[in-house]
Amino acid sequence: MDKKRIYLSCPTMHGDEQRFVQEAFDTNWVAPLGPNVNAFEKEMTEYVGVSHASALSAGTAAIHLALRVLGIGEGDVVFVPSLTFSATCNPVVYEKAVPVFIDSERDTWNMSPEALAKAFQKYPDAKAVIAVHLYGTPAKLDELLAVCKEYNVPLIEDAAESLGSTYKGKHTGTFGKIGIYSFNGNKIITTSGGGMLVSEEEEITKQTTFLATQARDPARHYQHSQIGFNYRMSNVTAGIGRGQLLHMEEHKALKQAIYRKYKEAFSDMPQIAMNPLNTCGDANNWLSCMTIAQGCRITPDMVMDALAEENIESRPIWKPLHLQPVFADCDFVRENEAECVSEDIFNRGLCLPSDIKNTDEDMERIIRIIRNLFQ
C-alpha cells in the first residue's frame, strides 16, 4: 500500500537506549546479568515506589515465578480475570494449578470484586488471586484487596499493561504481595522482551532471582536442590529498559493525549463509547478502546476492516479466557447470571491505534474513517 502505515502500538526509541547498550558492549557485559540489570532493577523500584525487584526475561516468567514462590502447586485453585491475555493464566497451568475465571465489572472492565467474593464462597480454599489492570486502567484495588484479606489469600498484580498507572496516588503493581510488569515490544516502554517482579518482601525477590538463574546453590561446584528456570533478563536488554524508563512519563502523557483525542472526537456519537477509566486512579491509557452501542448496524469487525483497508492497525478486545478452547473445562464465575460483562465487552469492542508516534494528521485520519463508517 502507498498509504502511510499506522500501528496499534510499537516501540519508540530515543537514543538513550543505545548509550546503555553500547556501554554493555564496550565493557563486554553482553552475557546475562551485569551492571544494567542491577541498575534497571534499582531505577524501576525508585520509579514505582517499591522496595525490591527482580528483572526477568518476560512478564509471563514473572507471573510463573510469583506462583512458584508463593507455593502454588498441583490442584490449587487460582482466581484469574477472564478478560485478559492468556499469558496471565498460562503460568497457573504450568504449575498444574486450577484456574477459575472471574467476570469483569463495567466501571473499569477489570475483575469484579463481587464476582470474586462469590467465587470464594464456592472455592473457600483458593490459594491466590491474580488481578489485571486491563489496557492500563487500574482495577478496583480496595475492594479486591478487602476480599483477599477476608480469605487470607495473596494478591498478585498483573500490571503488564499498566506501568505508570496509579490508584489513589500509588503505582499499580505495588498493592499486592507481588507485582509484575512487562516490557514486551508493544508496551508503554520496552526492552524488546522482558519483565520484572516486584515486592516489598526482599525474600520474595531473592527467591525469584535464585529460581530465575537455574536455582544454582551457593556451592563451588554446580549443585541444585530445586528445579530452576532460565528466566533472567540480559544486560543488553536491561540497557534498553534503562533508556526507555527515562522517557516513561513522556510516553504516558502521549498515551493519555491519544485517549482524550478519541473521547472528544466521538463525544457527539451515542453509538461509540470509550473504555471507562477508574475515577480513583490515573490510567496510562496503554491502549485506547471503544465499544459500539447494542443494536448498532456497525460491528467491531467492520471498523477494523475499514481501518485495515487504509493500512491502519487495530485489534479486537481480548477474547475472554472462559471462551478459549484450551480452557473449556475451567469454571467461570460472574456476579449476575443474567449477563456476562466480559463477553459483552468482547462482542462490542475493539482496540484503536494508540501509538505515541501518531501525528495530529494520523489521528484525524483514523477518526475520519471511523466517523464516516457510522454516517
C-alpha positions, 0 to 999 in steps of 0.5 A, spaced: 500 500 500 502 507 498 498 509 504 502 511 510 502 505 515 499 506 522 500 501 528 496 499 534 502 500 538 510 499 537 516 501 540 519 508 540 526 509 541 530 515 543 537 514 543 538 513 550 537 506 549 543 505 545 548 509 550 546 503 555 547 498 550 553 500 547 556 501 554 554 493 555 558 492 549 564 496 550 565 493 557 563 486 554 557 485 559 553 482 553 552 475 557 546 475 562 546 479 568 551 485 569 551 492 571 544 494 567 540 489 570 542 491 577 541 498 575 534 497 571 532 493 577 534 499 582 531 505 577 524 501 576 523 500 584 525 508 585 520 509 579 514 505 582 515 506 589 517 499 591 522 496 595 525 490 591 525 487 584 527 482 580 528 483 572 526 477 568 526 475 561 518 476 560 512 478 564 509 471 563 516 468 567 514 473 572 507 471 573 510 463 573 515 465 578 510 469 583 506 462 583 512 458 584 514 462 590 508 463 593 507 455 593 502 454 588 502 447 586 498 441 583 490 442 584 490 449 587 485 453 585 487 460 582 482 466 581 484 469 574 480 475 570 477 472 564 478 478 560 485 478 559 491 475 555 492 468 556 499 469 558 496 471 565 493 464 566 498 460 562 503 460 568 497 457 573 497 451 568 504 450 568 504 449 575 498 444 574 494 449 578 486 450 577 484 456 574 477 459 575 475 465 571 472 471 574 467 476 570 469 483 569 465 489 572 463 495 567 466 501 571 473 499 569 472 492 565 477 489 570 475 483 575 469 484 579 470 484 586 463 481 587 464 476 582 470 474 586 467 474 593 462 469 590 467 465 587 470 464 594 464 462 597 464 456 592 472 455 592 473 457 600 480 454 599 483 458 593 490 459 594 491 466 590 488 471 586 491 474 580 488 481 578 489 485 571 489 492 570 486 491 563 489 496 557 492 500 563 486 502 567 487 500 574 482 495 577 478 496 583 484 495 588 480 496 595 475 492 594 479 486 591 484 487 596 478 487 602 476 480 599 483 477 599 484 479 606 477 476 608 480 469 605 487 470 607 489 469 600 495 473 596 494 478 591 498 478 585 498 484 580 498 483 573 500 490 571 503 488 564 499 493 561 499 498 566 506 501 568 505 508 570 498 507 572 496 509 579 490 508 584 489 513 589 496 516 588 500 509 588 503 505 582 499 499 580 503 493 581 505 495 588 498 493 592 499 486 592 504 481 595 507 481 588 507 485 582 509 484 575 510 488 569 512 487 562 516 490 557 514 486 551 515 490 544 508 493 544 508 496 551 508 503 554 516 502 554 520 496 552 526 492 552 524 488 546 522 482 551 522 482 558 519 483 565 520 484 572 517 482 579 516 486 584 515 486 592 516 489 598 518 482 601 526 482 599 525 474 600 520 474 595 525 477 590 531 473 592 527 467 591 525 469 584 532 471 582 535 464 585 529 460 581 530 465 575 538 463 574 537 455 574 536 455 582 544 454 582 546 453 590 551 457 593 556 451 592 563 451 588 561 446 584 554 446 580 549 443 585 541 444 585 536 442 590 530 445 586 528 445 579 530 452 576 528 456 570 532 460 565 528 466 566 533 472 567 533 478 563 540 480 559 544 486 560 543 488 553 536 488 554 536 491 561 540 497 557 534 498 553 529 498 559 534 503 562 533 508 556 526 507 555 524 508 563 527 515 562 522 517 557 516 513 561 512 519 563 513 522 556 510 516 553 504 516 558 502 523 557 502 521 549 498 515 551 493 519 555 493 525 549 491 519 544 485 517 549 482 524 550 483 525 542 478 519 541 473 521 547 472 528 544 472 526 537 466 521 538 463 525 544 457 527 539 456 519 537 451 515 542 453 509 538 461 509 540 463 509 547 470 509 550 473 504 555 471 507 562 477 509 566 477 508 574 475 515 577 480 513 583 486 512 579 490 515 573 490 510 567 496 510 562 491 509 557 496 503 554 491 502 549 485 506 547 478 502 546 471 503 544 465 499 544 459 500 539 452 501 542 447 494 542 443 494 536 448 498 532 448 496 524 456 497 525 460 491 528 467 491 531 469 487 525 467 492 520 471 498 523 477 494 523 476 492 516 475 499 514 481 501 518 485 495 515 483 497 508 487 504 509 493 500 512 491 502 519 492 497 525 487 495 530 485 489 534 479 486 537 478 486 545 481 480 548 477 474 547 475 472 554 479 466 557 472 462 559 471 462 551 478 459 549 478 452 547 484 450 551 480 452 557 473 449 556 473 445 562 475 451 567 469 454 571 467 461 570 464 465 575 460 472 574 456 476 579 449 476 575 447 470 571 443 474 567 449 477 563 456 476 562 460 483 562 466 480 559 463 477 553 459 483 552 465 487 552 468 482 547 462 482 542 462 490 542 469 492 542 475 493 539 482 496 540 484 503 536 491 505 534 494 508 540 501 509 538 505 515 541 508 516 534 501 518 531 501 525 528 495 530 529 494 528 521 494 520 523 489 521 528 484 525 524 485 520 519 483 514 523 477 518 526 475 520 519 474 513 517 471 511 523 466 517 523 464 516 516 463 508 517 457 510 522 454 516 517 
